[in-house]
């Protein structure tokens, strides 16, 4: 599960070459490996992923944080944005 996801996002032969640019490059595979190992340890089937929601940084207004000294660090447009998928992993 984790290896397949990693290979879909990064060229395994050249790990510095992204197929899809993404943050969480190590956190997501680590979490998936941890879930898989935990399921095996408990004698359970591997968890099943259920999509819950999908959002992007383009969908909402800018958070009103400028008065705290926090400002955007880059332009927000159709060429530069963040996608945030929400998944639930459940045991069958």
PDB file with one MODEL, atoms N, CA, C and O in Angstrom:
MODEL        1
ATOM      1  N   UNK A   1       0.832  -1.182   0.000  1.00  0.00           N
ATOM      2  CA  UNK A   1       0.000   0.000   0.000  1.00  0.00           C
ATOM      3  C   UNK A   1       0.884   1.256   0.000  1.00  0.00           C
ATOM      4  O   UNK A   1       0.729   2.111  -0.872  1.00  0.00           O
ATOM      5  N   UNK A   2       1.799   1.378   0.955  1.00  0.00           N
ATOM      6  CA  UNK A   2       2.655   2.559   1.047  1.00  0.00           C
ATOM      7  C   UNK A   2       3.637   2.625  -0.117  1.00  0.00           C
ATOM      8  O   UNK A   2       3.869   3.697  -0.675  1.00  0.00           O
ATOM      9  N   UNK A   3       4.214   1.485  -0.485  1.00  0.00           N
ATOM     10  CA  UNK A   3       5.188   1.461  -1.580  1.00  0.00           C
ATOM     11  C   UNK A   3       4.522   1.857  -2.900  1.00  0.00           C
ATOM     12  O   UNK A   3       5.112   2.582  -3.701  1.00  0.00           O
ATOM     13  N   UNK A   4       3.306   1.385  -3.122  1.00  0.00           N
ATOM     14  CA  UNK A   4       2.579   1.741  -4.339  1.00  0.00           C
ATOM     15  C   UNK A   4       2.271   3.226  -4.403  1.00  0.00           C
ATOM     16  O   UNK A   4       2.383   3.848  -5.459  1.00  0.00           O
ATOM     17  N   UNK A   5       1.880   3.793  -3.261  1.00  0.00           N
ATOM     18  CA  UNK A   5       1.599   5.227  -3.209  1.00  0.00           C
ATOM     19  C   UNK A   5       2.870   6.021  -3.479  1.00  0.00           C
ATOM     20  O   UNK A   5       2.860   6.974  -4.258  1.00  0.00           O
ATOM     21  N   UNK A   6       3.965   5.624  -2.834  1.00  0.00           N
ATOM     22  CA  UNK A   6       5.238   6.322  -3.035  1.00  0.00           C
ATOM     23  C   UNK A   6       5.649   6.268  -4.505  1.00  0.00           C
ATOM     24  O   UNK A   6       6.050   7.283  -5.075  1.00  0.00           O
ATOM     25  N   UNK A   7       5.549   5.082  -5.125  1.00  0.00           N
ATOM     26  CA  UNK A   7       5.951   4.924  -6.528  1.00  0.00           C
ATOM     27  C   UNK A   7       5.054   5.723  -7.464  1.00  0.00           C
ATOM     28  O   UNK A   7       5.493   6.140  -8.536  1.00  0.00           O
ATOM     29  N   UNK A   8       3.809   5.940  -7.074  1.00  0.00           N
ATOM     30  CA  UNK A   8       2.912   6.745  -7.906  1.00  0.00           C
ATOM     31  C   UNK A   8       3.282   8.226  -7.846  1.00  0.00           C
ATOM     32  O   UNK A   8       3.020   8.967  -8.793  1.00  0.00           O
ATOM     33  N   UNK A   9       3.881   8.658  -6.756  1.00  0.00           N
ATOM     34  CA  UNK A   9       4.207  10.068  -6.577  1.00  0.00           C
ATOM     35  C   UNK A   9       5.651  10.420  -6.901  1.00  0.00           C
ATOM     36  O   UNK A   9       5.942  11.538  -7.325  1.00  0.00           O
ATOM     37  N   UNK A  10       6.568   9.449  -6.699  1.00  0.00           N
ATOM     38  CA  UNK A  10       8.002   9.693  -6.865  1.00  0.00           C
ATOM     39  C   UNK A  10       8.595   8.558  -7.701  1.00  0.00           C
ATOM     40  O   UNK A  10       8.205   7.401  -7.541  1.00  0.00           O
ATOM     41  N   UNK A  11       9.523   8.878  -8.578  1.00  0.00           N
ATOM     42  CA  UNK A  11      10.214   7.859  -9.353  1.00  0.00           C
ATOM     43  C   UNK A  11      11.125   7.066  -8.413  1.00  0.00           C
ATOM     44  O   UNK A  11      12.110   7.619  -7.924  1.00  0.00           O
ATOM     45  N   UNK A  12      10.825   5.774  -8.139  1.00  0.00           N
ATOM     46  CA  UNK A  12      11.641   4.999  -7.189  1.00  0.00           C
ATOM     47  C   UNK A  12      13.107   4.889  -7.604  1.00  0.00           C
ATOM     48  O   UNK A  12      13.977   4.754  -6.743  1.00  0.00           O
ATOM     49  N   UNK A  13      13.396   4.944  -8.900  1.00  0.00           N
ATOM     50  CA  UNK A  13      14.774   4.864  -9.371  1.00  0.00           C
ATOM     51  C   UNK A  13      15.530   6.174  -9.182  1.00  0.00           C
ATOM     52  O   UNK A  13      16.758   6.188  -9.095  1.00  0.00           O
ATOM     53  N   UNK A  14      14.784   7.272  -9.120  1.00  0.00           N
ATOM     54  CA  UNK A  14      15.370   8.598  -8.887  1.00  0.00           C
ATOM     55  C   UNK A  14      14.482   9.328  -7.877  1.00  0.00           C
ATOM     56  O   UNK A  14      13.653  10.149  -8.269  1.00  0.00           O
ATOM     57  N   UNK A  15      14.644   9.037  -6.580  1.00  0.00           N
ATOM     58  CA  UNK A  15      13.741   9.578  -5.562  1.00  0.00           C
ATOM     59  C   UNK A  15      13.671  11.096  -5.489  1.00  0.00           C
ATOM     60  O   UNK A  15      12.742  11.642  -4.894  1.00  0.00           O
ATOM     61  N   UNK A  16      14.647  11.791  -6.088  1.00  0.00           N
ATOM     62  CA  UNK A  16      14.562  13.248  -6.088  1.00  0.00           C
ATOM     63  C   UNK A  16      13.714  13.772  -7.249  1.00  0.00           C
ATOM     64  O   UNK A  16      13.552  14.984  -7.397  1.00  0.00           O
ATOM     65  N   UNK A  17      13.172  12.872  -8.070  1.00  0.00           N
ATOM     66  CA  UNK A  17      12.319  13.268  -9.199  1.00  0.00           C
ATOM     67  C   UNK A  17      10.858  12.939  -8.862  1.00  0.00           C
ATOM     68  O   UNK A  17      10.472  11.773  -8.778  1.00  0.00           O
ATOM     69  N   UNK A  18      10.069  13.980  -8.676  1.00  0.00           N
ATOM     70  CA  UNK A  18       8.646  13.809  -8.379  1.00  0.00           C
ATOM     71  C   UNK A  18       7.856  13.492  -9.643  1.00  0.00           C
ATOM     72  O   UNK A  18       8.126  14.055 -10.704  1.00  0.00           O
ATOM     73  N   UNK A  19       6.897  12.607  -9.532  1.00  0.00           N
ATOM     74  CA  UNK A  19       5.908  12.424 -10.593  1.00  0.00           C
ATOM     75  C   UNK A  19       4.761  13.399 -10.350  1.00  0.00           C
ATOM     76  O   UNK A  19       4.173  13.943 -11.285  1.00  0.00           O
ATOM     77  N   UNK A  20       4.462  13.600  -9.091  1.00  0.00           N
ATOM     78  CA  UNK A  20       3.505  14.600  -8.624  1.00  0.00           C
ATOM     79  C   UNK A  20       4.148  15.274  -7.421  1.00  0.00           C
ATOM     80  O   UNK A  20       4.574  14.594  -6.488  1.00  0.00           O
ATOM     81  N   UNK A  21       4.224  16.592  -7.428  1.00  0.00           N
ATOM     82  CA  UNK A  21       4.792  17.309  -6.301  1.00  0.00           C
ATOM     83  C   UNK A  21       3.841  17.174  -5.122  1.00  0.00           C
ATOM     84  O   UNK A  21       2.632  17.357  -5.268  1.00  0.00           O
ATOM     85  N   UNK A  22       4.385  16.856  -3.961  1.00  0.00           N
ATOM     86  CA  UNK A  22       3.519  16.680  -2.791  1.00  0.00           C
ATOM     87  C   UNK A  22       4.294  16.865  -1.502  1.00  0.00           C
ATOM     88  O   UNK A  22       5.471  16.516  -1.402  1.00  0.00           O
ATOM     89  N   UNK A  23       3.615  17.416  -0.533  1.00  0.00           N
ATOM     90  CA  UNK A  23       4.195  17.479   0.803  1.00  0.00           C
ATOM     91  C   UNK A  23       3.730  16.213   1.527  1.00  0.00           C
ATOM     92  O   UNK A  23       2.808  15.541   1.062  1.00  0.00           O
ATOM     93  N   UNK A  24       4.332  15.894   2.612  1.00  0.00           N
ATOM     94  CA  UNK A  24       3.999  14.652   3.295  1.00  0.00           C
ATOM     95  C   UNK A  24       4.692  13.463   2.668  1.00  0.00           C
ATOM     96  O   UNK A  24       4.270  12.321   2.849  1.00  0.00           O
ATOM     97  N   UNK A  25       5.750  13.730   1.933  1.00  0.00           N
ATOM     98  CA  UNK A  25       6.456  12.696   1.184  1.00  0.00           C
ATOM     99  C   UNK A  25       6.875  11.521   2.062  1.00  0.00           C
ATOM    100  O   UNK A  25       6.844  10.374   1.615  1.00  0.00           O
ATOM    101  N   UNK A  26       7.258  11.789   3.282  1.00  0.00           N
ATOM    102  CA  UNK A  26       7.664  10.717   4.178  1.00  0.00           C
ATOM    103  C   UNK A  26       6.602  10.423   5.231  1.00  0.00           C
ATOM    104  O   UNK A  26       6.463   9.277   5.656  1.00  0.00           O
ATOM    105  N   UNK A  27       5.859  11.427   5.654  1.00  0.00           N
ATOM    106  CA  UNK A  27       4.857  11.233   6.703  1.00  0.00           C
ATOM    107  C   UNK A  27       3.728  10.316   6.243  1.00  0.00           C
ATOM    108  O   UNK A  27       3.282   9.461   7.009  1.00  0.00           O
ATOM    109  N   UNK A  28       3.265  10.474   5.024  1.00  0.00           N
ATOM    110  CA  UNK A  28       2.141   9.656   4.547  1.00  0.00           C
ATOM    111  C   UNK A  28       2.549   8.188   4.396  1.00  0.00           C
ATOM    112  O   UNK A  28       1.860   7.326   4.940  1.00  0.00           O
ATOM    113  N   UNK A  29       3.632   7.861   3.688  1.00  0.00           N
ATOM    114  CA  UNK A  29       4.029   6.449   3.630  1.00  0.00           C
ATOM    115  C   UNK A  29       4.326   5.867   5.007  1.00  0.00           C
ATOM    116  O   UNK A  29       3.986   4.714   5.271  1.00  0.00           O
ATOM    117  N   UNK A  30       4.960   6.651   5.901  1.00  0.00           N
ATOM    118  CA  UNK A  30       5.239   6.159   7.249  1.00  0.00           C
ATOM    119  C   UNK A  30       3.937   5.804   7.967  1.00  0.00           C
ATOM    120  O   UNK A  30       3.837   4.750   8.594  1.00  0.00           O
ATOM    121  N   UNK A  31       2.940   6.688   7.874  1.00  0.00           N
ATOM    122  CA  UNK A  31       1.654   6.430   8.512  1.00  0.00           C
ATOM    123  C   UNK A  31       0.967   5.199   7.946  1.00  0.00           C
ATOM    124  O   UNK A  31       0.384   4.414   8.693  1.00  0.00           O
ATOM    125  N   UNK A  32       1.031   5.022   6.627  1.00  0.00           N
ATOM    126  CA  UNK A  32       0.418   3.852   5.995  1.00  0.00           C
ATOM    127  C   UNK A  32       1.137   2.573   6.407  1.00  0.00           C
ATOM    128  O   UNK A  32       0.497   1.554   6.669  1.00  0.00           O
ATOM    129  N   UNK A  33       2.468   2.624   6.463  1.00  0.00           N
ATOM    130  CA  UNK A  33       3.227   1.453   6.924  1.00  0.00           C
ATOM    131  C   UNK A  33       2.907   1.128   8.381  1.00  0.00           C
ATOM    132  O   UNK A  33       2.777  -0.041   8.746  1.00  0.00           O
ATOM    133  N   UNK A  34       2.780   2.153   9.205  1.00  0.00           N
ATOM    134  CA  UNK A  34       2.440   1.951  10.614  1.00  0.00           C
ATOM    135  C   UNK A  34       1.061   1.306  10.750  1.00  0.00           C
ATOM    136  O   UNK A  34       0.889   0.375  11.536  1.00  0.00           O
ATOM    137  N   UNK A  35       0.077   1.795   9.991  1.00  0.00           N
ATOM    138  CA  UNK A  35      -1.259   1.195  10.036  1.00  0.00           C
ATOM    139  C   UNK A  35      -1.231  -0.268   9.608  1.00  0.00           C
ATOM    140  O   UNK A  35      -1.859  -1.120  10.236  1.00  0.00           O
ATOM    141  N   UNK A  36      -0.499  -0.548   8.537  1.00  0.00           N
ATOM    142  CA  UNK A  36      -0.397  -1.928   8.057  1.00  0.00           C
ATOM    143  C   UNK A  36       0.256  -2.842   9.083  1.00  0.00           C
ATOM    144  O   UNK A  36      -0.227  -3.949   9.324  1.00  0.00           O
ATOM    145  N   UNK A  37       1.344  -2.390   9.687  1.00  0.00           N
ATOM    146  CA  UNK A  37       2.045  -3.194  10.693  1.00  0.00           C
ATOM    147  C   UNK A  37       1.178  -3.391  11.929  1.00  0.00           C
ATOM    148  O   UNK A  37       1.142  -4.484  12.496  1.00  0.00           O
ATOM    149  N   UNK A  38       0.486  -2.351  12.345  1.00  0.00           N
ATOM    150  CA  UNK A  38      -0.398  -2.462  13.503  1.00  0.00           C
ATOM    151  C   UNK A  38      -1.514  -3.477  13.245  1.00  0.00           C
ATOM    152  O   UNK A  38      -1.848  -4.275  14.121  1.00  0.00           O
ATOM    153  N   UNK A  39      -2.082  -3.444  12.046  1.00  0.00           N
ATOM    154  CA  UNK A  39      -3.128  -4.409  11.701  1.00  0.00           C
ATOM    155  C   UNK A  39      -2.579  -5.836  11.746  1.00  0.00           C
ATOM    156  O   UNK A  39      -3.226  -6.732  12.287  1.00  0.00           O
ATOM    157  N   UNK A  40      -1.374  -6.051  11.173  1.00  0.00           N
ATOM    158  CA  UNK A  40      -0.767  -7.388  11.204  1.00  0.00           C
ATOM    159  C   UNK A  40      -0.510  -7.837  12.639  1.00  0.00           C
ATOM    160  O   UNK A  40      -0.781  -8.985  12.991  1.00  0.00           O
ATOM    161  N   UNK A  41       0.009  -6.939  13.461  1.00  0.00           N
ATOM    162  CA  UNK A  41       0.303  -7.272  14.857  1.00  0.00           C
ATOM    163  C   UNK A  41      -0.967  -7.676  15.610  1.00  0.00           C
ATOM    164  O   UNK A  41      -0.935  -8.575  16.450  1.00  0.00           O
ATOM    165  N   UNK A  42      -2.069  -7.015  15.309  1.00  0.00           N
ATOM    166  CA  UNK A  42      -3.337  -7.306  15.974  1.00  0.00           C
ATOM    167  C   UNK A  42      -4.114  -8.431  15.298  1.00  0.00           C
ATOM    168  O   UNK A  42      -5.201  -8.795  15.747  1.00  0.00           O
ATOM    169  N   UNK A  43      -3.553  -8.986  14.209  1.00  0.00           N
ATOM    170  CA  UNK A  43      -4.223 -10.070  13.496  1.00  0.00           C
ATOM    171  C   UNK A  43      -5.420  -9.615  12.682  1.00  0.00           C
ATOM    172  O   UNK A  43      -6.349 -10.387  12.448  1.00  0.00           O
ATOM    173  N   UNK A  44      -5.397  -8.361  12.252  1.00  0.00           N
ATOM    174  CA  UNK A  44      -6.499  -7.796  11.466  1.00  0.00           C
ATOM    175  C   UNK A  44      -6.127  -7.711   9.993  1.00  0.00           C
ATOM    176  O   UNK A  44      -4.952  -7.770   9.632  1.00  0.00           O
ATOM    177  N   UNK A  45      -7.135  -7.571   9.154  1.00  0.00           N
ATOM    178  CA  UNK A  45      -6.912  -7.304   7.740  1.00  0.00           C
ATOM    179  C   UNK A  45      -6.329  -5.899   7.598  1.00  0.00           C
ATOM    180  O   UNK A  45      -6.523  -5.063   8.480  1.00  0.00           O
ATOM    181  N   UNK A  46      -5.620  -5.627   6.503  1.00  0.00           N
ATOM    182  CA  UNK A  46      -5.128  -4.258   6.293  1.00  0.00           C
ATOM    183  C   UNK A  46      -6.293  -3.278   6.278  1.00  0.00           C
ATOM    184  O   UNK A  46      -7.369  -3.610   5.780  1.00  0.00           O
ATOM    185  N   UNK A  47      -6.100  -2.086   6.809  1.00  0.00           N
ATOM    186  CA  UNK A  47      -7.192  -1.111   6.824  1.00  0.00           C
ATOM    187  C   UNK A  47      -7.589  -0.701   5.412  1.00  0.00           C
ATOM    188  O   UNK A  47      -6.786  -0.736   4.480  1.00  0.00           O
ATOM    189  N   UNK A  48      -8.829  -0.318   5.291  1.00  0.00           N
ATOM    190  CA  UNK A  48      -9.398   0.119   4.014  1.00  0.00           C
ATOM    191  C   UNK A  48      -9.548   1.632   4.066  1.00  0.00           C
ATOM    192  O   UNK A  48     -10.016   2.176   5.066  1.00  0.00           O
ATOM    193  N   UNK A  49      -9.157   2.312   3.000  1.00  0.00           N
ATOM    194  CA  UNK A  49      -9.231   3.776   2.946  1.00  0.00           C
ATOM    195  C   UNK A  49     -10.595   4.214   2.425  1.00  0.00           C
ATOM    196  O   UNK A  49     -11.101   3.688   1.434  1.00  0.00           O
ATOM    197  N   UNK A  50     -11.173   5.183   3.114  1.00  0.00           N
ATOM    198  CA  UNK A  50     -12.435   5.777   2.686  1.00  0.00           C
ATOM    199  C   UNK A  50     -12.232   7.274   2.496  1.00  0.00           C
ATOM    200  O   UNK A  50     -11.817   7.961   3.430  1.00  0.00           O
ATOM    201  N   UNK A  51     -12.514   7.790   1.309  1.00  0.00           N
ATOM    202  CA  UNK A  51     -12.394   9.237   1.123  1.00  0.00           C
ATOM    203  C   UNK A  51     -13.508   9.953   1.885  1.00  0.00           C
ATOM    204  O   UNK A  51     -14.664   9.530   1.869  1.00  0.00           O
ATOM    205  N   UNK A  52     -13.140  11.037   2.547  1.00  0.00           N
ATOM    206  CA  UNK A  52     -14.116  11.810   3.313  1.00  0.00           C
ATOM    207  C   UNK A  52     -14.379  13.159   2.653  1.00  0.00           C
ATOM    208  O   UNK A  52     -15.531  13.545   2.457  1.00  0.00           O
ATOM    209  N   UNK A  53     -13.313  13.871   2.312  1.00  0.00           N
ATOM    210  CA  UNK A  53     -13.478  15.213   1.746  1.00  0.00           C
ATOM    211  C   UNK A  53     -12.243  15.576   0.941  1.00  0.00           C
ATOM    212  O   UNK A  53     -11.188  14.957   1.078  1.00  0.00           O
ATOM    213  N   UNK A  54     -12.392  16.576   0.110  1.00  0.00           N
ATOM    214  CA  UNK A  54     -11.278  17.112  -0.670  1.00  0.00           C
ATOM    215  C   UNK A  54     -11.462  18.615  -0.752  1.00  0.00           C
ATOM    216  O   UNK A  54     -12.551  19.105  -1.052  1.00  0.00           O
ATOM    217  N   UNK A  55     -10.408  19.325  -0.488  1.00  0.00           N
ATOM    218  CA  UNK A  55     -10.466  20.776  -0.522  1.00  0.00           C
ATOM    219  C   UNK A  55      -9.155  21.300  -1.100  1.00  0.00           C
ATOM    220  O   UNK A  55      -8.161  20.577  -1.169  1.00  0.00           O
ATOM    221  N   UNK A  56      -9.166  22.544  -1.505  1.00  0.00           N
ATOM    222  CA  UNK A  56      -7.930  23.190  -1.950  1.00  0.00           C
ATOM    223  C   UNK A  56      -7.821  24.554  -1.287  1.00  0.00           C
ATOM    224  O   UNK A  56      -8.803  25.094  -0.778  1.00  0.00           O
ATOM    225  N   UNK A  57      -6.629  25.095  -1.303  1.00  0.00           N
ATOM    226  CA  UNK A  57      -6.416  26.425  -0.735  1.00  0.00           C
ATOM    227  C   UNK A  57      -7.081  27.511  -1.577  1.00  0.00           C
ATOM    228  O   UNK A  57      -7.144  28.665  -1.153  1.00  0.00           O
ATOM    229  N   UNK A  58      -7.574  27.161  -2.756  1.00  0.00           N
ATOM    230  CA  UNK A  58      -8.262  28.129  -3.612  1.00  0.00           C
ATOM    231  C   UNK A  58      -9.710  28.340  -3.197  1.00  0.00           C
ATOM    232  O   UNK A  58     -10.330  29.326  -3.596  1.00  0.00           O
ATOM    233  N   UNK A  59     -10.258  27.423  -2.398  1.00  0.00           N
ATOM    234  CA  UNK A  59     -11.691  27.429  -2.125  1.00  0.00           C
ATOM    235  C   UNK A  59     -12.142  28.407  -1.053  1.00  0.00           C
ATOM    236  O   UNK A  59     -13.291  28.850  -1.081  1.00  0.00           O
ATOM    237  N   UNK A  60     -11.296  28.752  -0.129  1.00  0.00           N
ATOM    238  CA  UNK A  60     -11.736  29.614   0.963  1.00  0.00           C
ATOM    239  C   UNK A  60     -11.064  30.958   0.916  1.00  0.00           C
ATOM    240  O   UNK A  60     -10.116  31.168   0.158  1.00  0.00           O
ATOM    241  N   UNK A  61     -11.558  31.873   1.731  1.00  0.00           N
ATOM    242  CA  UNK A  61     -10.902  33.189   1.789  1.00  0.00           C
ATOM    243  C   UNK A  61      -9.599  33.080   2.577  1.00  0.00           C
ATOM    244  O   UNK A  61      -9.374  32.116   3.308  1.00  0.00           O
ATOM    245  N   UNK A  62      -8.769  34.067   2.413  1.00  0.00           N
ATOM    246  CA  UNK A  62      -7.533  34.125   3.190  1.00  0.00           C
ATOM    247  C   UNK A  62      -7.908  34.258   4.662  1.00  0.00           C
ATOM    248  O   UNK A  62      -8.818  35.010   5.012  1.00  0.00           O
ATOM    249  N   UNK A  63      -7.210  33.532   5.516  1.00  0.00           N
ATOM    250  CA  UNK A  63      -7.472  33.636   6.949  1.00  0.00           C
ATOM    251  C   UNK A  63      -7.064  35.019   7.444  1.00  0.00           C
ATOM    252  O   UNK A  63      -6.024  35.536   7.038  1.00  0.00           O
ATOM    253  N   UNK A  64      -7.856  35.616   8.302  1.00  0.00           N
ATOM    254  CA  UNK A  64      -7.556  36.977   8.778  1.00  0.00           C
ATOM    255  C   UNK A  64      -6.467  36.978   9.851  1.00  0.00           C
ATOM    256  O   UNK A  64      -6.748  37.168  11.034  1.00  0.00           O
ATOM    257  N   UNK A  65      -5.224  36.763   9.425  1.00  0.00           N
ATOM    258  CA  UNK A  65      -4.118  36.662  10.366  1.00  0.00           C
ATOM    259  C   UNK A  65      -3.035  37.713  10.136  1.00  0.00           C
ATOM    260  O   UNK A  65      -1.999  37.685  10.801  1.00  0.00           O
ATOM    261  N   UNK A  66      -3.255  38.618   9.224  1.00  0.00           N
ATOM    262  CA  UNK A  66      -2.219  39.621   8.935  1.00  0.00           C
ATOM    263  C   UNK A  66      -1.918  40.481  10.154  1.00  0.00           C
ATOM    264  O   UNK A  66      -0.781  40.914  10.339  1.00  0.00           O
ATOM    265  N   UNK A  67      -2.927  40.736  10.990  1.00  0.00           N
ATOM    266  CA  UNK A  67      -2.705  41.563  12.178  1.00  0.00           C
ATOM    267  C   UNK A  67      -1.775  40.882  13.181  1.00  0.00           C
ATOM    268  O   UNK A  67      -1.246  41.536  14.079  1.00  0.00           O
ATOM    269  N   UNK A  68      -1.575  39.578  13.032  1.00  0.00           N
ATOM    270  CA  UNK A  68      -0.643  38.845  13.884  1.00  0.00           C
ATOM    271  C   UNK A  68       0.742  38.740  13.259  1.00  0.00           C
ATOM    272  O   UNK A  68       1.644  38.116  13.820  1.00  0.00           O
ATOM    273  N   UNK A  69       0.901  39.362  12.080  1.00  0.00           N
ATOM    274  CA  UNK A  69       2.177  39.316  11.394  1.00  0.00           C
ATOM    275  C   UNK A  69       2.332  38.117  10.473  1.00  0.00           C
ATOM    276  O   UNK A  69       3.421  37.880   9.949  1.00  0.00           O
ATOM    277  N   UNK A  70       1.255  37.350  10.265  1.00  0.00           N
ATOM    278  CA  UNK A  70       1.297  36.192   9.367  1.00  0.00           C
ATOM    279  C   UNK A  70       0.705  36.582   8.017  1.00  0.00           C
ATOM    280  O   UNK A  70      -0.450  36.996   7.921  1.00  0.00           O
ATOM    281  N   UNK A  71       1.509  36.444   6.996  1.00  0.00           N
ATOM    282  CA  UNK A  71       1.075  36.778   5.641  1.00  0.00           C
ATOM    283  C   UNK A  71       1.359  35.619   4.714  1.00  0.00           C
ATOM    284  O   UNK A  71       2.185  34.765   5.034  1.00  0.00           O
ATOM    285  N   UNK A  72       0.692  35.567   3.569  1.00  0.00           N
ATOM    286  CA  UNK A  72       0.985  34.509   2.596  1.00  0.00           C
ATOM    287  C   UNK A  72       2.460  34.547   2.204  1.00  0.00           C
ATOM    288  O   UNK A  72       3.052  35.620   2.085  1.00  0.00           O
ATOM    289  N   UNK A  73       3.038  33.388   2.009  1.00  0.00           N
ATOM    290  CA  UNK A  73       4.453  33.314   1.634  1.00  0.00           C
ATOM    291  C   UNK A  73       4.644  33.153   0.133  1.00  0.00           C
ATOM    292  O   UNK A  73       5.771  33.183  -0.362  1.00  0.00           O
ATOM    293  N   UNK A  74       3.540  32.982  -0.591  1.00  0.00           N
ATOM    294  CA  UNK A  74       3.634  32.819  -2.033  1.00  0.00           C
ATOM    295  C   UNK A  74       2.292  33.205  -2.656  1.00  0.00           C
ATOM    296  O   UNK A  74       1.286  33.303  -1.953  1.00  0.00           O
ATOM    297  N   UNK A  75       2.275  33.421  -3.961  1.00  0.00           N
ATOM    298  CA  UNK A  75       1.003  33.765  -4.599  1.00  0.00           C
ATOM    299  C   UNK A  75       0.070  32.554  -4.627  1.00  0.00           C
ATOM    300  O   UNK A  75       0.513  31.416  -4.777  1.00  0.00           O
ATOM    301  N   UNK A  76      -1.198  32.814  -4.486  1.00  0.00           N
ATOM    302  CA  UNK A  76      -2.206  31.767  -4.551  1.00  0.00           C
ATOM    303  C   UNK A  76      -2.933  31.905  -5.880  1.00  0.00           C
ATOM    304  O   UNK A  76      -3.650  32.878  -6.110  1.00  0.00           O
ATOM    305  N   UNK A  77      -2.741  30.917  -6.756  1.00  0.00           N
ATOM    306  CA  UNK A  77      -3.388  30.970  -8.064  1.00  0.00           C
ATOM    307  C   UNK A  77      -3.553  29.546  -8.592  1.00  0.00           C
ATOM    308  O   UNK A  77      -3.216  28.588  -7.896  1.00  0.00           O
ATOM    309  N   UNK A  78      -4.056  29.400  -9.790  1.00  0.00           N
ATOM    310  CA  UNK A  78      -4.305  28.072 -10.363  1.00  0.00           C
ATOM    311  C   UNK A  78      -3.026  27.287 -10.650  1.00  0.00           C
ATOM    312  O   UNK A  78      -3.088  26.089 -10.926  1.00  0.00           O
ATOM    313  N   UNK A  79      -1.884  27.939 -10.590  1.00  0.00           N
ATOM    314  CA  UNK A  79      -0.612  27.259 -10.823  1.00  0.00           C
ATOM    315  C   UNK A  79       0.106  26.928  -9.518  1.00  0.00           C
ATOM    316  O   UNK A  79       1.052  26.141  -9.510  1.00  0.00           O
ATOM    317  N   UNK A  80      -0.342  27.527  -8.418  1.00  0.00           N
ATOM    318  CA  UNK A  80       0.310  27.300  -7.133  1.00  0.00           C
ATOM    319  C   UNK A  80      -0.749  27.262  -6.036  1.00  0.00           C
ATOM    320  O   UNK A  80      -1.263  28.301  -5.621  1.00  0.00           O
ATOM    321  N   UNK A  81      -1.067  26.066  -5.575  1.00  0.00           N
ATOM    322  CA  UNK A  81      -2.067  25.907  -4.526  1.00  0.00           C
ATOM    323  C   UNK A  81      -1.827  24.576  -3.822  1.00  0.00           C
ATOM    324  O   UNK A  81      -0.986  23.782  -4.245  1.00  0.00           O
ATOM    325  N   UNK A  82      -2.565  24.342  -2.756  1.00  0.00           N
ATOM    326  CA  UNK A  82      -2.442  23.126  -1.975  1.00  0.00           C
ATOM    327  C   UNK A  82      -3.766  22.375  -2.014  1.00  0.00           C
ATOM    328  O   UNK A  82      -4.834  22.967  -1.859  1.00  0.00           O
ATOM    329  N   UNK A  83      -3.683  21.077  -2.220  1.00  0.00           N
ATOM    330  CA  UNK A  83      -4.867  20.223  -2.156  1.00  0.00           C
ATOM    331  C   UNK A  83      -4.809  19.430  -0.853  1.00  0.00           C
ATOM    332  O   UNK A  83      -3.756  18.917  -0.474  1.00  0.00           O
ATOM    333  N   UNK A  84      -5.944  19.338  -0.179  1.00  0.00           N
ATOM    334  CA  UNK A  84      -5.992  18.639   1.110  1.00  0.00           C
ATOM    335  C   UNK A  84      -7.045  17.542   1.076  1.00  0.00           C
ATOM    336  O   UNK A  84      -8.231  17.814   1.260  1.00  0.00           O
ATOM    337  N   UNK A  85      -6.618  16.295   0.841  1.00  0.00           N
ATOM    338  CA  UNK A  85      -7.582  15.199   0.909  1.00  0.00           C
ATOM    339  C   UNK A  85      -7.748  14.738   2.360  1.00  0.00           C
ATOM    340  O   UNK A  85      -6.793  14.756   3.136  1.00  0.00           O
ATOM    341  N   UNK A  86      -8.936  14.336   2.709  1.00  0.00           N
ATOM    342  CA  UNK A  86      -9.195  13.761   4.033  1.00  0.00           C
ATOM    343  C   UNK A  86      -9.619  12.313   3.826  1.00  0.00           C
ATOM    344  O   UNK A  86     -10.553  12.025   3.077  1.00  0.00           O
ATOM    345  N   UNK A  87      -8.918  11.410   4.500  1.00  0.00           N
ATOM    346  CA  UNK A  87      -9.194   9.969   4.373  1.00  0.00           C
ATOM    347  C   UNK A  87      -9.413   9.394   5.772  1.00  0.00           C
ATOM    348  O   UNK A  87      -8.851   9.869   6.758  1.00  0.00           O
ATOM    349  N   UNK A  88     -10.244   8.362   5.822  1.00  0.00           N
ATOM    350  CA  UNK A  88     -10.404   7.586   7.046  1.00  0.00           C
ATOM    351  C   UNK A  88      -9.943   6.165   6.717  1.00  0.00           C
ATOM    352  O   UNK A  88     -10.292   5.622   5.669  1.00  0.00           O
ATOM    353  N   UNK A  89      -9.180   5.582   7.593  1.00  0.00           N
ATOM    354  CA  UNK A  89      -8.721   4.203   7.420  1.00  0.00           C
ATOM    355  C   UNK A  89      -9.451   3.348   8.450  1.00  0.00           C
ATOM    356  O   UNK A  89      -9.346   3.574   9.655  1.00  0.00           O
ATOM    357  N   UNK A  90     -10.188   2.370   7.954  1.00  0.00           N
ATOM    358  CA  UNK A  90     -11.033   1.537   8.825  1.00  0.00           C
ATOM    359  C   UNK A  90     -10.699   0.074   8.669  1.00  0.00           C
ATOM    360  O   UNK A  90     -10.273  -0.378   7.606  1.00  0.00           O
ATOM    361  N   UNK A  91     -10.900  -0.654   9.743  1.00  0.00           N
ATOM    362  CA  UNK A  91     -10.720  -2.108   9.702  1.00  0.00           C
ATOM    363  C   UNK A  91     -12.043  -2.743   9.305  1.00  0.00           C
ATOM    364  O   UNK A  91     -13.109  -2.289   9.719  1.00  0.00           O
ATOM    365  N   UNK A  92     -11.967  -3.790   8.502  1.00  0.00           N
ATOM    366  CA  UNK A  92     -13.197  -4.485   8.111  1.00  0.00           C
ATOM    367  C   UNK A  92     -13.593  -5.492   9.156  1.00  0.00           C
ATOM    368  O   UNK A  92     -14.604  -6.176   9.003  1.00  0.00           O
TER     369      UNK A  92
ENDMDL
END
